[in-house]
Amino acid sequence: MALTRKGEYAIRGIINLAQQPPDEMVLLGDIAAATDAPAAFMAKILQAFAKQGIVRSSRGAKGGFTLAKPPSAITLREIVEAVEGPIVPNRCLTGQGSCNRDRECHVHPVWKRVQTQVVSILDCVTIADLAKNKQGG
């Protein structure tokens, strides 16, 4: 269970948007430059976030991206799962039928506990928390 480059860029991009004045549109190029991410890659991430209601996008001279809701209402889990999918430390937790040994497996409860704790930790961290920490406050 590792965060991909896409996940890293997504978190950096959202933190960058959270550090901007509310409802201020930020150009894709500015977000990419501030996060050391390739612009094309960041564009795909932000477009996916727009479809999920995490960011708003606007085209034109005053276009760009902004958060669709307050940073305090966006959890780190929401961002990670938006780009990486559900938090699953082992395939046995993906759903019924993905492992034929889940009922007799002695490790299954351990993986479930790992999943529960990771989700709980990510749910307790908001983008506002991360944006504040990154600004040194």
C-alpha positions as CSV (number, residue, x, y, z in Angstrom):
1,M,0.0,0.0,0.0
2,A,1.9,2.9,-1.3
3,L,0.9,6.4,-2.5
4,T,1.6,6.8,-6.2
5,R,3.1,9.9,-7.9
6,K,-0.4,10.8,-8.9
7,G,-1.5,10.7,-5.3
8,E,1.5,12.9,-4.2
9,Y,0.7,15.5,-6.9
10,A,-3.0,15.4,-6.0
11,I,-2.3,16.2,-2.4
12,R,0.2,19.0,-3.3
13,G,-2.3,20.5,-5.7
14,I,-5.2,20.5,-3.2
15,I,-3.0,22.0,-0.5
16,N,-1.9,24.7,-3.0
17,L,-5.5,25.6,-3.8
18,A,-6.3,25.6,0.0
19,Q,-3.7,28.2,0.5
20,Q,-5.3,30.6,-2.0
21,P,-8.0,33.1,-1.1
22,P,-11.4,31.5,-1.1
23,D,-13.1,31.4,-4.6
24,E,-9.9,32.7,-6.3
25,M,-9.3,31.0,-9.6
26,V,-5.8,29.7,-9.9
27,L,-4.2,28.9,-13.3
28,L,-3.2,25.3,-14.0
29,G,0.3,26.4,-14.8
30,D,0.6,28.2,-11.5
31,I,-0.5,25.1,-9.6
32,A,1.8,22.8,-11.5
33,A,4.8,25.1,-11.0
34,A,4.1,25.5,-7.2
35,T,3.8,21.7,-6.8
36,D,6.6,20.6,-9.1
37,A,4.1,18.6,-11.1
38,P,3.9,18.2,-14.9
39,A,1.1,20.5,-16.1
40,A,-0.6,17.8,-18.2
41,F,-0.6,15.4,-15.3
42,M,-2.0,18.0,-12.9
43,A,-4.7,18.9,-15.4
44,K,-5.9,15.3,-15.4
45,I,-5.9,15.2,-11.6
46,L,-7.8,18.5,-11.3
47,Q,-10.3,17.5,-14.0
48,A,-11.0,14.3,-12.1
49,F,-11.5,16.4,-8.9
50,A,-13.9,18.7,-10.7
51,K,-16.0,15.7,-11.8
52,Q,-16.1,14.6,-8.1
53,G,-17.1,18.0,-6.8
54,I,-13.8,18.6,-5.0
55,V,-12.7,21.5,-7.1
56,R,-14.5,23.9,-9.5
57,S,-13.0,24.8,-12.9
58,S,-13.7,27.7,-15.2
59,R,-12.5,28.4,-18.7
60,G,-11.6,31.7,-20.2
61,A,-9.6,34.8,-19.3
62,K,-10.5,34.6,-15.6
63,G,-10.5,30.8,-15.6
64,G,-8.7,28.3,-13.5
65,F,-9.3,26.1,-10.5
66,T,-10.6,26.7,-7.0
67,L,-11.8,24.5,-4.2
68,A,-15.5,23.6,-4.4
69,K,-15.9,23.5,-0.6
70,P,-13.9,24.8,2.4
71,P,-10.6,23.1,3.0
72,S,-11.8,22.1,6.5
73,A,-14.5,20.0,4.8
74,I,-12.1,18.0,2.7
75,T,-10.3,15.1,4.3
76,L,-7.0,13.6,3.3
77,R,-8.8,10.3,2.8
78,E,-11.2,12.0,0.3
79,I,-8.2,13.2,-1.8
80,V,-6.3,9.9,-1.5
81,E,-9.3,7.8,-2.5
82,A,-10.2,10.1,-5.3
83,V,-7.0,9.3,-7.1
84,E,-5.9,6.0,-5.6
85,G,-9.2,4.3,-5.0
86,P,-10.3,2.7,-1.7
87,I,-7.8,2.2,1.1
88,V,-7.1,-1.6,0.8
89,P,-4.0,-3.0,2.4
90,N,-4.8,-6.5,1.0
91,R,-7.0,-7.8,-1.8
92,C,-9.1,-9.8,0.7
93,L,-10.7,-6.5,1.7
94,T,-11.9,-5.5,-1.7
95,G,-15.2,-7.3,-1.4
96,Q,-17.0,-10.6,-1.4
97,G,-15.4,-13.3,-3.6
98,S,-12.0,-11.6,-3.9
99,C,-10.5,-14.2,-1.6
100,N,-11.8,-17.6,-1.0
101,R,-10.0,-17.9,2.3
102,D,-11.3,-14.8,4.1
103,R,-13.5,-16.8,6.5
104,E,-10.7,-19.1,7.7
105,C,-7.7,-16.8,7.3
106,H,-6.0,-15.8,10.5
107,V,-4.5,-12.7,9.0
108,H,-7.8,-11.3,7.5
109,P,-8.7,-9.6,10.8
110,V,-5.3,-8.0,11.0
111,W,-5.7,-6.5,7.5
112,K,-9.1,-5.2,8.5
113,R,-7.7,-3.5,11.5
114,V,-4.9,-1.9,9.5
115,Q,-7.5,-0.7,7.0
116,T,-9.7,0.7,9.7
117,Q,-6.9,2.5,11.4
118,V,-5.5,4.0,8.2
119,V,-8.9,5.2,7.2
120,S,-9.5,6.7,10.6
121,I,-6.2,8.6,10.6
122,L,-6.8,10.0,7.1
123,D,-10.3,11.0,8.0
124,C,-9.0,13.1,10.9
125,V,-6.7,15.2,8.7
126,T,-8.3,18.0,6.7
127,I,-6.8,19.9,3.9
128,A,-7.1,23.0,6.0
129,D,-4.8,21.3,8.6
130,L,-2.2,20.5,5.9
131,A,-2.4,23.9,4.3
132,K,-1.9,25.6,7.7
133,N,1.1,23.3,8.5
134,K,2.7,24.0,5.1
135,Q,2.5,27.7,5.7
136,G,4.3,27.3,8.9
137,G,1.3,28.2,11.1
